[in-house]
């Protein structure tokens, strides 16, 4: 449970208002590029080819599942061709921190900067045991949710992070156990406090 909370904190602070050193134009010479319907995966070395294909397959599946869960019916071809989300996977944590300006504890981030969708990216580094099941669906959820609600509308952080946590594929039932214990213990904040109806 502590690890899940720490990971959520890492993901939360990893996407807050920092100025990122890279954006969607990031395509270093020599990096491998793998393209799917909605995603492009960039990897630093040729020995990452199998990993990149696995990430691309998972991302495409998560895209459809998360959009369905949120209720986001798209009648246009979002996230296709030049609008695909770029997943940038650095070789190691040191290069990730150096190139992105992220703090060493960050495991990844999604850029939701959207001035005409110039920067729709997910950035992380390889050899993280929770990347495919936790970080990737979490960050894809942020991007889909912001597309659904609108980049020009603020989303309460608790809602944005809560939905992203529920889409993680690791221990979603653990979240339900935690919520049940809080409800039974009377330690919840009612929605009407966040959204008073007047």
C-alpha positions as CSV (number, residue, x, y, z in Angstrom):
1,X,0.0,0.0,0.0
2,X,2.8,2.4,0.8
3,X,4.5,1.6,-2.5
4,X,1.3,2.4,-4.4
5,X,0.9,5.7,-2.6
6,X,4.5,6.6,-3.3
7,X,4.1,5.7,-7.0
8,X,0.9,7.8,-7.2
9,X,2.8,10.7,-5.6
10,X,5.6,10.2,-8.1
11,X,3.3,10.2,-11.0
12,X,1.4,13.2,-9.7
13,X,4.4,15.4,-9.2
14,X,6.0,14.1,-12.3
15,X,3.3,15.8,-14.5
16,X,2.9,19.1,-12.6
17,X,3.8,22.4,-14.1
18,X,7.5,22.0,-14.8
19,X,9.1,23.2,-18.0
20,X,10.1,20.1,-19.8
21,X,13.4,20.0,-21.8
22,X,11.7,17.9,-24.5
23,X,8.5,18.0,-26.4
24,X,6.8,16.1,-29.2
25,X,9.5,17.2,-31.7
26,X,12.0,15.1,-29.8
27,X,13.5,12.6,-32.2
28,X,17.2,12.1,-31.6
29,X,19.3,10.6,-34.4
30,X,19.9,6.9,-34.0
31,X,16.9,6.2,-31.9
32,X,14.5,3.5,-33.0
33,X,10.9,4.6,-33.9
34,X,7.9,2.2,-33.8
35,X,4.5,3.5,-35.0
36,X,1.1,2.2,-34.2
37,X,-2.4,3.6,-34.9
38,X,-2.4,6.1,-31.9
39,X,1.2,5.9,-30.5
40,X,4.8,6.3,-31.6
41,X,7.4,4.7,-29.4
42,X,11.0,6.0,-29.4
43,X,13.8,3.9,-27.8
44,X,17.4,4.8,-27.5
45,X,19.1,1.4,-28.4
46,X,18.5,-1.4,-30.9
47,X,18.3,-4.0,-28.1
48,X,15.0,-2.3,-27.0
49,X,13.1,-3.5,-30.1
50,X,11.1,-6.2,-28.3
51,X,10.4,-3.9,-25.4
52,X,9.2,-1.1,-27.8
53,X,6.8,-3.5,-29.6
54,X,5.4,-4.6,-26.2
55,X,4.9,-1.0,-25.1
56,X,3.1,-0.2,-28.4
57,X,0.8,-3.2,-28.1
58,X,-0.1,-2.3,-24.5
59,X,-0.6,1.4,-25.3
60,X,-3.0,0.6,-28.1
61,X,-5.0,-1.7,-25.9
62,X,-5.1,0.7,-23.1
63,X,-6.2,3.5,-25.4
64,X,-9.3,1.6,-26.4
65,X,-10.1,0.2,-22.9
66,X,-9.6,3.6,-21.1
67,X,-11.6,5.5,-23.6
68,X,-14.4,2.9,-23.2
69,X,-14.2,3.1,-19.4
70,X,-14.4,6.9,-19.4
71,X,-17.3,6.8,-22.0
72,X,-15.3,8.7,-24.6
73,X,-16.9,7.9,-28.0
74,X,-14.7,9.5,-30.7
75,X,-16.3,9.9,-34.1
76,X,-13.2,11.5,-35.5
77,X,-9.7,10.0,-35.8
78,X,-8.1,11.5,-32.7
79,X,-4.5,10.6,-31.9
80,X,-3.8,9.4,-35.5
81,X,-1.1,10.3,-38.0
82,X,0.6,13.5,-36.9
83,X,-1.5,13.6,-33.7
84,X,-0.2,10.3,-32.3
85,X,1.1,10.3,-28.8
86,X,4.8,9.9,-28.6
87,X,6.1,7.6,-25.9
88,X,9.8,8.4,-25.2
89,X,11.7,5.7,-23.4
90,X,15.2,6.7,-22.2
91,X,17.8,4.0,-21.8
92,X,18.2,4.7,-18.0
93,X,17.1,6.9,-15.2
94,X,20.2,9.1,-15.4
95,X,19.6,10.1,-19.0
96,X,15.9,10.5,-18.3
97,X,16.6,13.0,-15.4
98,X,19.3,14.8,-17.4
99,X,17.3,15.2,-20.6
100,X,13.9,16.0,-19.0
101,X,14.9,18.1,-16.0
102,X,12.7,15.8,-13.9
103,X,13.7,15.1,-10.3
104,X,15.5,11.8,-9.7
105,X,12.4,10.3,-7.9
106,X,10.2,10.8,-11.0
107,X,9.3,7.6,-12.9
108,X,7.6,9.2,-15.8
109,X,5.2,12.0,-16.9
110,X,2.6,12.9,-19.5
111,X,2.8,16.3,-21.0
112,X,-0.7,17.7,-21.3
113,X,0.6,21.0,-22.8
114,X,-1.8,21.4,-25.7
115,X,-1.2,24.6,-27.6
116,X,-2.7,23.0,-30.8
117,X,-1.5,19.7,-29.4
118,X,2.2,20.5,-29.9
119,X,3.2,18.3,-27.0
120,X,1.3,15.2,-26.3
121,X,3.9,12.9,-24.9
122,X,4.6,10.2,-22.3
123,X,8.2,10.1,-21.1
124,X,9.9,7.5,-18.9
125,X,12.9,5.1,-18.9
126,X,13.3,1.4,-19.3
127,X,13.8,-1.3,-16.6
128,X,11.0,-0.2,-14.4
129,X,9.0,-3.2,-13.2
130,X,5.7,-1.3,-13.1
131,X,5.9,0.6,-16.4
132,X,3.5,-1.5,-18.5
133,X,0.9,-2.1,-15.7
134,X,1.0,1.2,-13.8
135,X,2.9,4.1,-15.4
136,X,1.7,3.6,-19.0
137,X,-2.1,3.3,-18.3
138,X,-1.9,6.0,-15.7
139,X,-0.3,8.5,-18.1
140,X,-2.5,7.5,-21.0
141,X,-5.5,8.1,-18.8
142,X,-4.4,11.7,-18.1
143,X,-4.1,12.4,-21.8
144,X,-7.5,10.8,-22.7
145,X,-9.3,12.5,-19.8
146,X,-7.9,15.9,-20.8
147,X,-8.9,15.3,-24.4
148,X,-12.4,14.3,-23.2
149,X,-13.0,17.2,-20.8
150,X,-11.0,19.7,-22.8
151,X,-7.5,21.1,-22.4
152,X,-9.0,24.5,-21.8
153,X,-11.0,23.4,-18.8
154,X,-9.3,22.8,-15.5
155,X,-9.8,19.3,-14.0
156,X,-9.6,19.0,-10.2
157,X,-6.4,17.2,-9.4
158,X,-8.1,14.7,-7.1
159,X,-10.4,13.7,-10.0
160,X,-7.6,13.6,-12.6
161,X,-5.4,11.4,-10.4
162,X,-8.2,9.3,-9.1
163,X,-9.4,8.3,-12.5
164,X,-5.8,7.6,-13.6
165,X,-5.2,5.4,-10.5
166,X,-8.3,3.4,-11.3
167,X,-7.0,2.6,-14.8
168,X,-3.8,1.2,-13.4
169,X,-3.6,-2.5,-14.0
170,X,-1.6,-3.5,-11.0
171,X,-3.7,-3.5,-7.9
172,X,-7.0,-1.8,-8.6
173,X,-8.8,-4.0,-6.1
174,X,-6.3,-2.7,-3.4
175,X,-7.7,0.8,-4.2
176,X,-11.2,-0.5,-3.5
177,X,-10.1,-2.1,-0.2
178,X,-8.6,1.2,0.9
179,X,-11.7,3.2,-0.1
180,X,-14.0,0.6,1.7
181,X,-11.9,1.0,4.9
182,X,-12.1,4.8,4.7
183,X,-15.9,4.7,4.2
184,X,-16.4,2.2,7.1
185,X,-14.2,4.4,9.3
186,X,-16.1,7.5,8.4
187,X,-13.0,9.2,7.0
188,X,-14.2,10.4,3.6
189,X,-14.8,13.8,2.1
190,X,-18.2,14.0,0.6
191,X,-18.5,15.1,-3.1
192,X,-20.9,17.8,-2.1
193,X,-18.0,19.5,-0.3
194,X,-16.0,19.6,-3.5
195,X,-18.9,20.5,-5.7
196,X,-21.6,22.4,-3.8
197,X,-24.9,22.5,-5.6
198,X,-26.4,26.0,-5.5
